[in-house]
Amino acid sequence: MARGRLPGVERDERVVCHVDMDCFYAACERLREPALEGEPVVVGMGYEPGETIGAVATASYEAREFGVDSAMPITEALSKLPRKVDAAKEGNDPSEAGFYRPVDMAYYKEVSREVKAVLHDLVSSADPDGVVREVSIDEAYLDVSGVGWDGAEAFAYSLKKCIAEEVGVTASVGVAPNMSTAKVASDYEKPDGCTVVRPEDVEAFLAPLPVSELHGVGPKTAATLAEEGIETAGELAAAAPSLLKKRFGERGKEIHAHAQGRDDRAVTPVGKPKSLSSESALPPTSELETKRDIVRGLASEVAERADSKGALYRTIGIKVVEPPFEVNTRATSLPGPVANPDLVERTALSLLEEFDDVRVRKLGVRVSNLSFSDAEQASLAGFETGDMGSEVERPRSFPSRPARGQTSLQDFE
């Protein structure tokens, strides 16, 4: 049963990871345009000729070296870091300019789904009782108490490695006994960092940090604390609770606890999955039996996972990735929800026939339109291959979406 780490697991025994993608929008743009690697990249709006209002959504670390940062007015960003195209036209030094790209949220969500798929798969593999809480497009908390503190560091590094290899973006990971400390830890060595804070080290880790680095302490709160002579987490941890309550009300109790490394919040999942999928990367091949064998294995895995979650499904689909990154999906919708491993395999193999002669680098099988009710499943009559339902979803291609190999529990549309 998916859950937060509940009573029975002591506070210091919890292993909580905070995963934070580094400059995520800029990283996605580099996936689409590899030539942007190492270049200053600004993602935002309002920089096109004739536009006068806009702001920076994300600035790469290279762009930050020029003073560009998130939420900055685009006019100010352009004054600090001109566009490459403008620098070239005006004869200025191109090394003092950067690349600007518009926000493409649909694309970023596609990449985010691949990242979250890696998280779900690794957590389910490492800790059967593990929990993933997705909190934003580029951020998640994981409870993997089952790996124990002896396995925490290895898990964190394997997580970073899988995200980098299978999706192509970097993540910073913080590991600690609770959510607030894990979030601080993920910021500690950005970018591409990995910081593990064991229970016995929490106090020493937090004490020297500026209060502004604590979860829940923004610029205004930090300024108010400074008026009281409190500038570090250690000083905040030692402050009188009555003083903090007077200045901040009930929130003072919360930031005091976080400064002391205390946070009893459970990592709880958000909602139920909309789909379950499994994917596998392979050396590019057009060999038919190899492709069919992989799809059989993926179909079996997906059906087994659906059964373990008590999920029925109305749609069965496949994903086929052609080199280098052309993604195709096909799916068949059924008249009603079912739970039938043989049907998943037959349907997936039938959909794969369109790609018999195609060279592929990655394959996936998915079940979606999930139902978690205890109602009796639909009759299997008429579900045989060749009469599999009312609708076949038409081809979709995302040639600009550089999908990487992964095994996932999330939607791969």
C-alpha positions, -999 to +999 in steps of 0.1 A: +000+000+000+014+034-010+018+055+021+039+081+040+064+066+064+039+059+092+043+049+129+066+020+133+094+038+116+113+061+140+121+096+130+158+089+127+152+058+107+134+076+079+154+081+047+139+110+027+153+122-006+146+155-022+152+155-060+155+189-076+163+192-114+190+217-122+179+247-143+152+224-156+138+245-185+172+254-197+182+217-195+152+208-216+162+233-242+196+217-243+181+183-249+163+198-279+194+217-291+226+200-279+247+229-293+234+249-264+255+228-239+279+250-220+264+282-234+244+308-214+208+300-219+178+321-208+143+308-209+116+334-207+092+357-225+092+393-238+126+393-255+113+393-291+114+425-311+083+447-303+076+430-270+081+453-240+070+432-210+084+399-199+105+380-174+131+353-170+117+318-162+150+300-159+186+310-164+214+285-168+243+286-145+264+301-173+238+329-177+238+335-140+275+344-141+264+374-161+239+384-133+208+370-150+184+352-126+149+338-124+120+364-122+142+392-135+126+415-160+136+405-195+148+440-202+173+438-173+184+404-184+191+416-220+211+445-206+233+421-187+235+394-214+226+404-249+213+379-274+239+361-295+220+371-327+221+408-317+257+407-307+266+392-341+246+419-359+262+447-339+297+434-341+300+428-303+319+400-286+297+369-289+313+354-258+296+381-238+261+371-252+237+343-247+208+323-262+172+332-254+144+307-258+106+310-253+089+289-226+076+256-240+056+242-211+042+212-231+077+201-240+090+205-204+061+184-191+071+157-215+106+156-201+093+159-166+072+128-171+103+108-181+121+120-150+092+112-127+089+078-144+125+070-134+118+081-098+087+058-095+105+029-110+137+031-089+117+037-057+095+007-063+125-014-071+145-003-040+118-001-014+084-019-019+069+005+007+086+035-008+067+067-016+071+094-043+055+128-038+057+149-069+055+186-058+063+204-091+074+199-127+110+197-115+109+185-079+099+155-058+103+140-024+109+103-020+106+081+012+129+052+008+133+042+044+135+006+033+170+010+019+183+020+053+210+045+060+237+020+048+221+020+014+210+057+012+241+071-005+242+044-031+205+049-039+210+086-043+238+082-067+221+056-087+191+079-089+212+107-104+229+083-128+196+069-141+181+104-146+212+116-165+215+085-187+178+077-193+164+113-197+195+134-203+191+161-176+209+165-143+194+164-108+207+175-074+197+151-046+196+157-009+191+128+016+181+133+052+158+120+079+131+145+071+117+166+043+129+200+053+165+190+058+165+169+026+154+200+007+183+221+022+207+192+013+196+191-023+206+228-027+239+224-009+261+213-038+241+225-068+244+219-097+246+181-101+251+177-064+245+148-040+245+155-002+237+128+023+230+140+059+228+111+083+206+115+114+236+121+137+249+148+114+218+169+110+225+195+137+261+200+126+251+203+089+225+229+095+241+250+122+265+272+101+240+277+072+224+311+066+188+311+078+177+320+042+187+284+032+161+268+055+128+256+042+102+282+049+125+312+055+122+337+027+139+371+023+115+390+045+117+364+073+154+364+071+155+402+074+133+401+104+155+374+120+186+395+113+170+424+133+170+400+162+207+391+156+198+357+142+216+350+110+225+313+110+204+281+114+223+274+146+214+307+161+178+302+151+178+267+167+190+282+199+166+311+199+139+314+225+106+300+213+087+329+229+106+354+208+099+335+176+062+332+184+060+369+191+076+378+158+061+351+135+032+335+153+027+298+148+051+298+118+079+307+143+075+272+158+078+256+124+110+274+113+125+268+148+119+231+144+134+231+109+165+249+122+169+221+148+165+195+121+130+184+132+102+178+107+076+151+113+057+155+080+052+122+062+060+119+025+026+113+010+018+106-026-004+129-046-033+112-063-034+079-081-015+072-113-033+078-146-013+051-163+013+024-158+041+018-182+074+000-186+100+009-211+134-006-222+162+009-241+182-014-265+210-011-290+193+001-322+179-029-341+153-038-367+154-075-357+118-085-354+120-113-328+142-091-305+116-064-306+087-089-300+105-106-271+111-072-254+075-062-258+063-095-243+085-089-213+073-053-209+036-063-213+040-089-186+056-064-162+030-038-168+001-062-163+017-075-131+021-040-117-014-031-125-026-063-107-005-054-077-021-020-075-056-033-081-059-014-113-082-021-142-074-005-176-093+005-207-064+014-230-034-006-240-006+011-259+030+009-271+058+034-276+085+030-303+115+053-304+134+054-336+170+067-337+179+093-328+149+105-309+117+101-329+089+090-306+058+071-319+029+060-298+000+037-307-029+026-285-062+007-286-092+016-264-113-012-251-151-012-245-146-014-207-120-018-180-102-051-177-073-068-160-059-094-184-022-100-189-027-121-221-047-093-236-020-067-229+006-089-246-016-097-276-026-061-281+009-047-277+023-072-302-005-064-327+003-027-324+040-034-329+033-050-363+033-015-379+070-013-369+081-047-380+107-033-404+116-002-383+149+002-366+143+011-329+163+021-299+136+020-272+103+002-267+075+007-242+041-008-232+015+011-213-020+006-198-040+037-191-075+050-184-071+032-151-099+023-127-093+015-090-128+006-082-138-029-069-165-032-096-165-063-117-144-059-149-159-059-183-165-091-202-135-102-224-159-111-252-149-093-284-115-084-270-095-108-292-068-093-314-084-080-345-115-069-326-100-050-298-122-021-292-138+011-304-108+033-310-073+032-322-053+063-313-036+077-344+002+082-346+019+108-326+054+119-332+077+141-310+108+143-331+121+171-309+116+152-277+148+133-270+134+103-251+160+082-233+158+046-221+138+040-189+115+017-171+086+036-157+053+036-138+040+068-154+023+080-185+046+080-215+023+099-238 
